[in-house]
Amino acid sequence: MKQNMKDFFLRCRIFEIFLILLVFIFRLTPHLANFSPVLAVWAYQGNKKINPWFLAIALFITDIILGLSPILLWVWFSYGLIWLISRRLS
């Protein structure tokens, strides 16, 4: 039983790392207008009870790379709102 739990937690951590890498890749590469895979990851992450700080740190680092702007507070607020709504609906 303990081995199954260890395997489960290891798979969860690997999945979290995979999500962080997806956020980096999709955030730094050009994409179509009105297509935001980062929002989809936030919505999925809220349903799966994964730690939101991993994605928040990834977003913060990519925002530093892309450049900070005054509108960033609203973007972060919308990410948090999407996360809260997805948690409530799950």
C-alpha positions in Angstrom: 0.0 0.0 0.0 2.8 2.4 0.8 4.5 1.8 -2.5 1.3 2.6 -4.3 1.0 5.9 -2.5 4.7 6.7 -3.2 4.1 6.0 -6.9 1.0 8.1 -6.9 2.7 11.1 -5.4 5.7 10.7 -7.7 3.3 10.7 -10.7 1.6 13.8 -9.4 5.0 15.6 -9.0 6.0 14.6 -12.5 2.7 15.9 -13.8 3.1 19.2 -12.0 6.6 19.6 -13.6 5.1 18.8 -17.0 2.4 21.5 -16.5 5.1 24.1 -15.5 7.1 23.3 -18.6 3.9 23.6 -20.7 3.3 27.1 -19.2 6.9 28.1 -20.1 6.7 26.9 -23.6 3.2 28.2 -24.4 3.9 31.5 -22.7 7.1 32.3 -24.5 6.1 31.1 -28.0 3.8 33.0 -30.3 0.3 31.6 -30.5 -3.1 32.4 -32.1 -5.2 35.3 -30.9 -7.8 34.3 -28.2 -6.0 31.0 -27.7 -4.6 30.7 -24.2 -3.4 27.3 -23.1 -2.2 28.8 -19.9 -5.8 29.6 -18.9 -6.7 26.0 -19.7 -3.9 24.7 -17.5 -5.2 27.0 -14.6 -8.7 25.7 -15.0 -7.6 22.1 -15.2 -5.3 22.6 -12.2 -8.1 23.9 -10.1 -10.1 20.8 -10.7 -7.3 18.4 -9.8 -6.2 19.9 -6.5 -2.6 20.5 -7.7 -0.7 23.1 -5.8 -1.3 26.5 -7.5 2.0 28.0 -6.4 3.9 25.9 -9.0 2.0 27.6 -11.8 2.1 31.0 -10.1 5.9 30.8 -9.9 6.1 29.7 -13.6 3.9 32.6 -14.6 5.9 35.1 -12.6 9.2 33.9 -14.2 7.8 34.1 -17.7 6.4 37.6 -16.9 9.8 38.7 -15.9 11.2 37.3 -19.1 8.5 38.9 -21.3 8.5 42.2 -19.4 6.4 43.6 -16.6 3.6 45.9 -17.3 0.9 47.8 -15.3 -1.9 45.6 -16.6 -0.2 42.5 -15.1 -2.2 42.8 -11.8 -5.4 42.4 -13.8 -4.0 39.4 -15.6 -3.0 37.7 -12.4 -6.4 38.5 -10.8 -8.1 36.8 -13.8 -5.9 33.7 -13.4 -6.8 33.5 -9.7 -10.5 34.0 -10.4 -10.4 31.2 -13.0 -8.7 29.0 -10.5 -11.2 29.7 -7.8 -14.2 29.2 -10.1 -12.8 25.9 -11.3 -12.3 24.7 -7.7 -15.8 25.6 -6.8 -17.3 23.8 -9.9 -15.3 20.6 -9.3 
